Amino acid sequence: MSANNRSATPCVIDRIPTVTFGDLDGAAQPDPPTESAPYRLAPGATAYATVRTVTGEHSPSTRTVGFITVAADPAHHGRRFDAAALGAPDGIRVWSPTTTWWRPTTG
């Protein structure tokens, strides 16, 4: 996923993307673990992060949701992405999700 600063001035987002899953409680946890902190985006810059929805072995606790919501800051509502648009027409499986911190490259 990515966040882009389309303005002519720097902006600040949270260093951890907020990724929530359907109507389930909670959000993906940062990997590596960290606390919330500012992440500066220069004008025209893009930040990238990765989310993993299922970690480890299959669990009976795995849930399937029809959408995820991604926000660059926990104070924002974010943008909703339907499962089919993400290539998961049968839904997004979720169990113990994690997300990377925002970073300047996709690698």
C-alpha positions in Angstrom: 0.0 0.0 0.0 1.1 3.6 -0.4 0.5 7.1 0.8 1.3 10.1 -1.4 1.7 13.7 -0.5 0.2 15.5 -3.4 0.6 19.0 -1.9 3.4 21.5 -2.4 4.3 21.4 1.3 5.6 18.7 3.6 3.0 16.7 5.6 3.2 14.4 8.5 1.4 11.0 8.9 1.7 8.4 11.6 4.7 6.0 11.0 2.3 3.0 11.4 -0.5 2.7 8.8 -3.8 2.0 10.4 -5.3 -1.1 8.7 -8.7 -2.4 9.9 -10.6 -5.4 8.6 -14.3 -5.2 7.9 -16.3 -4.7 11.1 -13.7 -6.6 13.2 -12.3 -4.9 16.3 -8.7 -3.8 16.2 -6.1 -3.1 13.6 -3.0 -4.8 12.1 -0.1 -4.6 14.6 3.2 -3.0 13.6 6.1 -5.4 12.8 8.5 -4.6 14.3 6.5 -3.4 17.3 6.6 0.3 17.9 4.7 3.2 19.3 2.9 5.9 17.2 5.2 8.6 16.0 5.3 11.2 13.2 6.6 10.2 9.7 7.4 13.2 7.4 6.5 13.1 3.7 8.1 15.7 1.5 6.1 17.4 -1.3 5.3 14.8 -4.0 6.8 12.0 -1.9 5.3 8.5 -1.6 5.6 6.2 1.4 5.0 2.4 1.2 4.0 -0.3 3.7 3.0 -3.9 3.6 0.2 -5.7 5.4 0.0 -9.4 6.1 -3.5 -10.6 7.0 -2.7 -14.2 8.1 0.5 -15.2 9.8 1.7 -18.7 10.7 -0.5 -21.7 10.4 -4.2 -21.7 9.7 -6.2 -21.1 12.9 -9.8 -21.8 13.7 -9.9 -18.1 14.7 -9.4 -17.0 11.1 -12.2 -14.7 9.9 -13.1 -13.6 6.4 -14.1 -10.0 5.7 -15.4 -8.2 2.7 -13.2 -5.1 2.9 -10.3 -3.4 4.6 -9.8 0.2 5.5 -6.4 1.9 5.4 -5.6 5.3 7.0 -2.2 7.1 7.1 -3.1 8.3 10.6 -5.4 6.7 13.3 -7.3 10.1 13.6 -8.4 9.7 9.9 -11.3 7.7 8.6 -9.1 6.2 5.8 -10.1 4.7 2.5 -12.1 1.5 2.1 -11.0 -1.3 -0.3 -13.4 -4.1 -1.2 -12.0 -7.6 -1.2 -12.8 -8.2 -4.9 -10.8 -5.0 -5.9 -7.9 -6.5 -4.0 -8.0 -9.8 -5.9 -9.8 -11.7 -3.2 -13.4 -12.2 -4.5 -14.1 -14.7 -1.7 -13.1 -12.3 1.0 -10.0 -11.4 2.9 -8.9 -14.0 5.5 -7.7 -12.4 8.7 -5.8 -13.8 11.7 -3.1 -12.0 13.6 -2.5 -9.3 11.0 0.6 -7.2 10.9 1.8 -4.1 9.0 5.3 -2.7 8.3 6.1 0.9 9.2 5.8 3.4 6.3 9.1 3.5 4.3 10.4 5.5 1.3 10.7 2.4 -1.1 8.7 -0.7 -1.9 11.6 -3.0 -0.9 
